[in-house]
Amino acid sequence: MASSRKQTQRVNQRRNERRRADIERRRANAHKRGIQRVAAEHRRRRRWSVAAAFVSTTVVLACAIAVLLRSGGD
């Protein structure tokens, strides 16, 4: 009886260790995924900010040219 109890404890301990390792691995994977998602979001934001800056400078230049042409025409 004592030996079977010892065996049960050993089996339980192994199961717990395996479960703990699984949990750690999942947590690490989730962390990696989170970091990748944040990085992708940053990349998207940066791309959009570059595009917005380009568009805004183009609009400003177009307005300036229009104003100059109008004033020059008069």
N, CA, C and O atoms as CSV, one atom per row, in Angstrom:
chain,resi,resn,atom,element,x,y,z
A,1,MET,N,N,0.840,-1.206,0.000
A,1,MET,CA,C,0.000,0.000,0.000
A,1,MET,C,C,0.875,1.256,0.000
A,1,MET,O,O,0.601,2.207,-0.731
A,2,ALA,N,N,1.906,1.254,0.805
A,2,ALA,CA,C,2.784,2.425,0.892
A,2,ALA,C,C,3.467,2.682,-0.444
A,2,ALA,O,O,3.619,3.826,-0.871
A,3,SER,N,N,3.886,1.572,-1.110
A,3,SER,CA,C,4.583,1.734,-2.386
A,3,SER,C,C,3.626,2.313,-3.438
A,3,SER,O,O,4.032,3.158,-4.235
A,4,SER,N,N,2.370,1.872,-3.451
A,4,SER,CA,C,1.415,2.380,-4.434
A,4,SER,C,C,1.117,3.860,-4.166
A,4,SER,O,O,0.942,4.648,-5.096
A,5,ARG,N,N,1.064,4.220,-2.882
A,5,ARG,CA,C,0.833,5.622,-2.550
A,5,ARG,C,C,2.003,6.469,-3.043
A,5,ARG,O,O,1.822,7.560,-3.583
A,6,LYS,N,N,3.217,5.932,-2.841
A,6,LYS,CA,C,4.413,6.640,-3.298
A,6,LYS,C,C,4.375,6.791,-4.823
A,6,LYS,O,O,4.726,7.833,-5.376
A,7,GLN,N,N,3.940,5.722,-5.472
A,7,GLN,CA,C,3.861,5.743,-6.935
A,7,GLN,C,C,2.831,6.793,-7.399
A,7,GLN,O,O,3.064,7.540,-8.349
A,8,THR,N,N,1.703,6.820,-6.708
A,8,THR,CA,C,0.660,7.805,-7.045
A,8,THR,C,C,1.205,9.219,-6.882
A,8,THR,O,O,0.976,10.083,-7.728
A,9,GLN,N,N,1.930,9.449,-5.782
A,9,GLN,CA,C,2.501,10.777,-5.557
A,9,GLN,C,C,3.459,11.149,-6.686
A,9,GLN,O,O,3.480,12.281,-7.170
A,10,ARG,N,N,4.255,10.146,-7.090
A,10,ARG,CA,C,5.226,10.395,-8.162
A,10,ARG,C,C,4.505,10.744,-9.465
A,10,ARG,O,O,4.886,11.679,-10.169
A,11,VAL,N,N,3.462,9.979,-9.769
A,11,VAL,CA,C,2.689,10.229,-10.992
A,11,VAL,C,C,2.062,11.622,-10.939
A,11,VAL,O,O,2.110,12.372,-11.914
A,12,ASN,N,N,1.479,11.956,-9.800
A,12,ASN,CA,C,0.857,13.273,-9.637
A,12,ASN,C,C,1.877,14.394,-9.788
A,12,ASN,O,O,1.615,15.428,-10.403
A,13,GLN,N,N,3.059,14.150,-9.200
A,13,GLN,CA,C,4.109,15.170,-9.286
A,13,GLN,C,C,4.513,15.391,-10.742
A,13,GLN,O,O,4.683,16.524,-11.191
A,14,ARG,N,N,4.664,14.272,-11.475
A,14,ARG,CA,C,5.027,14.386,-12.904
A,14,ARG,C,C,3.953,15.151,-13.667
A,14,ARG,O,O,4.246,16.021,-14.486
A,15,ARG,N,N,2.696,14.803,-13.376
A,15,ARG,CA,C,1.587,15.462,-14.065
A,15,ARG,C,C,1.601,16.965,-13.773
A,15,ARG,O,O,1.417,17.787,-14.671
A,16,ASN,N,N,1.821,17.305,-12.508
A,16,ASN,CA,C,1.854,18.720,-12.123
A,16,ASN,C,C,2.995,19.458,-12.820
A,16,ASN,O,O,2.831,20.582,-13.292
A,17,GLU,N,N,4.156,18.798,-12.873
A,17,GLU,CA,C,5.309,19.430,-13.532
A,17,GLU,C,C,5.014,19.661,-15.006
A,17,GLU,O,O,5.323,20.715,-15.562
A,18,ARG,N,N,4.399,18.636,-15.634
A,18,ARG,CA,C,4.077,18.757,-17.050
A,18,ARG,C,C,3.070,19.892,-17.268
A,18,ARG,O,O,3.203,20.692,-18.195
A,19,ARG,N,N,2.071,19.942,-16.401
A,19,ARG,CA,C,1.044,20.985,-16.513
A,19,ARG,C,C,1.676,22.363,-16.336
A,19,ARG,O,O,1.361,23.299,-17.071
A,20,ARG,N,N,2.570,22.479,-15.356
A,20,ARG,CA,C,3.236,23.756,-15.104
A,20,ARG,C,C,4.057,24.176,-16.326
A,20,ARG,O,O,4.044,25.340,-16.728
A,21,ALA,N,N,4.770,23.206,-16.909
A,21,ALA,CA,C,5.589,23.491,-18.096
A,21,ALA,C,C,4.697,23.952,-19.251
A,21,ALA,O,O,5.034,24.893,-19.970
A,22,ASP,N,N,3.540,23.270,-19.422
A,22,ASP,CA,C,2.607,23.650,-20.482
A,22,ASP,C,C,2.120,25.085,-20.283
A,22,ASP,O,O,2.071,25.879,-21.222
A,23,ILE,N,N,1.761,25.393,-19.036
A,23,ILE,CA,C,1.253,26.735,-18.732
A,23,ILE,C,C,2.327,27.773,-19.045
A,23,ILE,O,O,2.040,28.810,-19.644
A,24,GLU,N,N,3.577,27.487,-18.634
A,24,GLU,CA,C,4.673,28.424,-18.894
A,24,GLU,C,C,4.869,28.626,-20.397
A,24,GLU,O,O,5.059,29.748,-20.867
A,25,ARG,N,N,4.820,27.507,-21.147
A,25,ARG,CA,C,5.023,27.582,-22.592
A,25,ARG,C,C,3.916,28.413,-23.243
A,25,ARG,O,O,4.172,29.262,-24.097
A,26,ARG,N,N,2.676,28.146,-22.813
A,26,ARG,CA,C,1.551,28.912,-23.366
A,26,ARG,C,C,1.696,30.394,-23.067
A,26,ARG,O,O,1.444,31.247,-23.918
A,27,ARG,N,N,2.111,30.683,-21.833
A,27,ARG,CA,C,2.259,32.084,-21.437
A,27,ARG,C,C,3.335,32.758,-22.295
A,27,ARG,O,O,3.160,33.886,-22.755
A,28,ALA,N,N,4.444,32.051,-22.501
A,28,ALA,CA,C,5.536,32.599,-23.314
A,28,ALA,C,C,5.060,32.838,-24.744
A,28,ALA,O,O,5.364,33.871,-25.340
A,29,ASN,N,N,4.304,31.870,-25.298
A,29,ASN,CA,C,3.803,32.011,-26.662
A,29,ASN,C,C,2.859,33.205,-26.769
A,29,ASN,O,O,2.927,33.987,-27.717
A,30,ALA,N,N,1.981,33.328,-25.784
A,30,ALA,CA,C,1.028,34.446,-25.791
A,30,ALA,C,C,1.788,35.767,-25.721
A,30,ALA,O,O,1.425,36.739,-26.383
A,31,HIS,N,N,2.839,35.790,-24.917
A,31,HIS,CA,C,3.653,36.992,-24.768
A,31,HIS,C,C,4.292,37.353,-26.111
A,31,HIS,O,O,4.286,38.510,-26.531
A,32,LYS,N,N,4.849,36.320,-26.779
A,32,LYS,CA,C,5.470,36.552,-28.091
A,32,LYS,C,C,4.444,37.083,-29.082
A,32,LYS,O,O,4.702,38.034,-29.820
A,33,ARG,N,N,3.263,36.443,-29.084
A,33,ARG,CA,C,2.209,36.876,-30.006
A,33,ARG,C,C,1.820,38.324,-29.729
A,33,ARG,O,O,1.611,39.116,-30.647
A,34,GLY,N,N,1.728,38.651,-28.435
A,34,GLY,CA,C,1.380,40.018,-28.053
A,34,GLY,C,C,2.414,41.013,-28.551
A,34,GLY,O,O,2.067,42.076,-29.066
A,35,ILE,N,N,3.684,40.666,-28.397
A,35,ILE,CA,C,4.758,41.550,-28.844
A,35,ILE,C,C,4.677,41.728,-30.354
A,35,ILE,O,O,4.811,42.840,-30.863
A,36,GLN,N,N,4.454,40.614,-31.073
A,36,GLN,CA,C,4.362,40.698,-32.542
A,36,GLN,C,C,3.182,41.570,-32.956
A,36,GLN,O,O,3.275,42.362,-33.894
A,37,ARG,N,N,2.057,41.407,-32.229
A,37,ARG,CA,C,0.870,42.192,-32.582
A,37,ARG,C,C,1.149,43.682,-32.378
A,37,ARG,O,O,0.780,44.511,-33.210
A,38,VAL,N,N,1.806,44.013,-31.257
A,38,VAL,CA,C,2.126,45.412,-30.963
A,38,VAL,C,C,3.072,45.963,-32.021
A,38,VAL,O,O,2.919,47.097,-32.472
A,39,ALA,N,N,4.064,45.141,-32.418
A,39,ALA,CA,C,5.020,45.583,-33.437
A,39,ALA,C,C,4.313,45.830,-34.755
A,39,ALA,O,O,4.589,46.817,-35.437
A,40,ALA,N,N,3.398,44.933,-35.119
A,40,ALA,CA,C,2.651,45.090,-36.376
A,40,ALA,C,C,1.817,46.368,-36.320
A,40,ALA,O,O,1.740,47.113,-37.297
A,41,GLU,N,N,1.202,46.611,-35.179
A,41,GLU,CA,C,0.381,47.818,-34.999
A,41,GLU,C,C,1.258,49.062,-35.171
A,41,GLU,O,O,0.858,50.036,-35.809
A,42,HIS,N,N,2.462,49.011,-34.589
A,42,HIS,CA,C,3.384,50.142,-34.709
A,42,HIS,C,C,3.753,50.373,-36.176
A,42,HIS,O,O,3.779,51.506,-36.654
A,43,ARG,N,N,4.039,49.262,-36.882
A,43,ARG,CA,C,4.384,49.379,-38.303
A,43,ARG,C,C,3.240,50.028,-39.082
A,43,ARG,O,O,3.453,50.919,-39.904
A,44,ARG,N,N,2.013,49.556,-38.800
A,44,ARG,CA,C,0.845,50.127,-39.490
A,44,ARG,C,C,0.719,51.613,-39.195
A,44,ARG,O,O,0.496,52.423,-40.095
A,45,ARG,N,N,0.865,51.959,-37.925
A,45,ARG,CA,C,0.721,53.359,-37.532
A,45,ARG,C,C,1.770,54.222,-38.208
A,45,ARG,O,O,1.473,55.315,-38.690
A,46,ARG,N,N,3.021,53.714,-38.243
A,46,ARG,CA,C,4.109,54.485,-38.831
A,46,ARG,C,C,3.822,54.709,-40.325
A,46,ARG,O,O,4.019,55.806,-40.847
A,47,ARG,N,N,3.355,53.652,-40.997
A,47,ARG,CA,C,3.059,53.761,-42.419
A,47,ARG,C,C,1.983,54.824,-42.634
A,47,ARG,O,O,2.073,55.651,-43.541
A,48,TRP,N,N,0.946,54.777,-41.761
A,48,TRP,CA,C,-0.131,55.744,-41.910
A,48,TRP,C,C,0.358,57.161,-41.641
A,48,TRP,O,O,-0.053,58.096,-42.329
A,49,SER,N,N,1.229,57.332,-40.649
A,49,SER,CA,C,1.701,58.677,-40.325
A,49,SER,C,C,2.538,59.229,-41.475
A,49,SER,O,O,2.459,60.416,-41.789
A,50,VAL,N,N,3.348,58.359,-42.108
A,50,VAL,CA,C,4.139,58.796,-43.265
A,50,VAL,C,C,3.206,59.222,-44.388
A,50,VAL,O,O,3.407,60.266,-45.009
A,51,ALA,N,N,2.174,58.401,-44.649
A,51,ALA,CA,C,1.214,58.715,-45.705
A,51,ALA,C,C,0.492,60.030,-45.392
A,51,ALA,O,O,0.298,60.860,-46.280
A,52,ALA,N,N,0.101,60.216,-44.145
A,52,ALA,CA,C,-0.622,61.434,-43.750
A,52,ALA,C,C,0.272,62.657,-43.926
A,52,ALA,O,O,-0.186,63.695,-44.404
A,53,ALA,N,N,1.534,62.545,-43.545
A,53,ALA,CA,C,2.462,63.666,-43.690
A,53,ALA,C,C,2.631,64.026,-45.166
A,53,ALA,O,O,2.640,65.198,-45.543
A,54,PHE,N,N,2.763,62.985,-45.990
A,54,PHE,CA,C,2.926,63.203,-47.434
A,54,PHE,C,C,1.706,63.930,-48.005
A,54,PHE,O,O,1.830,64.905,-48.746
A,55,VAL,N,N,0.520,63.423,-47.638
A,55,VAL,CA,C,-0.724,64.025,-48.147
A,55,VAL,C,C,-0.852,65.465,-47.674
A,55,VAL,O,O,-1.201,66.351,-48.454
A,56,SER,N,N,-0.571,65.698,-46.402
A,56,SER,CA,C,-0.745,67.058,-45.869
A,56,SER,C,C,0.232,68.028,-46.537
A,56,SER,O,O,-0.142,69.157,-46.857
A,57,THR,N,N,1.488,67.595,-46.753
A,57,THR,CA,C,2.436,68.498,-47.419
A,57,THR,C,C,2.000,68.763,-48.863
A,57,THR,O,O,2.131,69.880,-49.362
A,58,THR,N,N,1.482,67.733,-49.525
A,58,THR,CA,C,0.999,67.899,-50.906
A,58,THR,C,C,-0.139,68.905,-50.952
A,58,THR,O,O,-0.176,69.776,-51.821
A,59,VAL,N,N,-1.064,68.780,-50.013
A,59,VAL,CA,C,-2.218,69.690,-49.964
A,59,VAL,C,C,-1.739,71.119,-49.717
A,59,VAL,O,O,-2.203,72.055,-50.368
A,60,VAL,N,N,-0.813,71.285,-48.778
A,60,VAL,CA,C,-0.305,72.625,-48.453
A,60,VAL,C,C,0.368,73.243,-49.682
A,60,VAL,O,O,0.155,74.411,-50.005
A,61,LEU,N,N,1.193,72.421,-50.364
A,61,LEU,CA,C,1.870,72.923,-51.572
A,61,LEU,C,C,0.859,73.315,-52.639
A,61,LEU,O,O,0.998,74.359,-53.277
A,62,ALA,N,N,-0.164,72.475,-52.837
A,62,ALA,CA,C,-1.184,72.760,-53.844
A,62,ALA,C,C,-1.895,74.081,-53.533
A,62,ALA,O,O,-2.135,74.894,-54.426
A,63,CYS,N,N,-2.227,74.279,-52.260
A,63,CYS,CA,C,-2.897,75.526,-51.851
A,63,CYS,C,C,-1.993,76.728,-52.095
A,63,CYS,O,O,-2.437,77.762,-52.596
A,64,ALA,N,N,-0.727,76.582,-51.738
A,64,ALA,CA,C,0.218,77.692,-51.915
A,64,ALA,C,C,0.351,78.038,-53.394
A,64,ALA,O,O,0.357,79.211,-53.766
A,65,ILE,N,N,0.459,77.009,-54.235
A,65,ILE,CA,C,0.589,77.241,-55.678
A,65,ILE,C,C,-0.669,77.923,-56.214
A,65,ILE,O,O,-0.585,78.856,-57.013
A,66,ALA,N,N,-1.849,77.446,-55.763
A,66,ALA,CA,C,-3.112,78.041,-56.219
A,66,ALA,C,C,-3.178,79.516,-55.830
A,66,ALA,O,O,-3.575,80.361,-56.632
A,67,VAL,N,N,-2.786,79.815,-54.591
A,67,VAL,CA,C,-2.825,81.199,-54.111
A,67,VAL,C,C,-1.868,82.060,-54.931
A,67,VAL,O,O,-2.209,83.175,-55.325
A,68,LEU,N,N,-0.669,81.536,-55.186
A,68,LEU,CA,C,0.317,82.297,-55.963
A,68,LEU,C,C,-0.181,82.548,-57.382
A,68,LEU,O,O,-0.035,83.647,-57.917
A,69,LEU,N,N,-0.771,81.520,-57.982
A,69,LEU,CA,C,-1.270,81.666,-59.352
A,69,LEU,C,C,-2.394,82.703,-59.399
A,69,LEU,O,O,-2.459,83.524,-60.314
A,70,ARG,N,N,-3.281,82.649,-58.394
A,70,ARG,CA,C,-4.396,83.602,-58.361
A,70,ARG,C,C,-3.883,85.035,-58.225
A,70,ARG,O,O,-4.298,85.943,-58.945
A,71,SER,N,N,-2.960,85.202,-57.269
A,71,SER,CA,C,-2.449,86.555,-57.031
A,71,SER,C,C,-1.645,87.037,-58.241
A,71,SER,O,O,-1.656,88.221,-58.578
A,72,GLY,N,N,-0.948,86.097,-58.888
A,72,GLY,CA,C,-0.167,86.480,-60.076
A,72,GLY,C,C,-1.067,86.818,-61.248
A,72,GLY,O,O,-0.725,87.676,-62.063
A,73,GLY,N,N,-2.213,86.157,-61.346
A,73,GLY,CA,C,-3.127,86.388,-62.460
A,73,GLY,C,C,-3.795,87.749,-62.383
A,73,GLY,O,O,-4.136,88.336,-63.410
A,74,ASP,N,N,-3.984,88.251,-61.174
A,74,ASP,CA,C,-4.708,89.528,-61.031
A,74,ASP,C,C,-3.884,90.728,-61.410
A,74,ASP,O,O,-4.369,91.857,-61.337
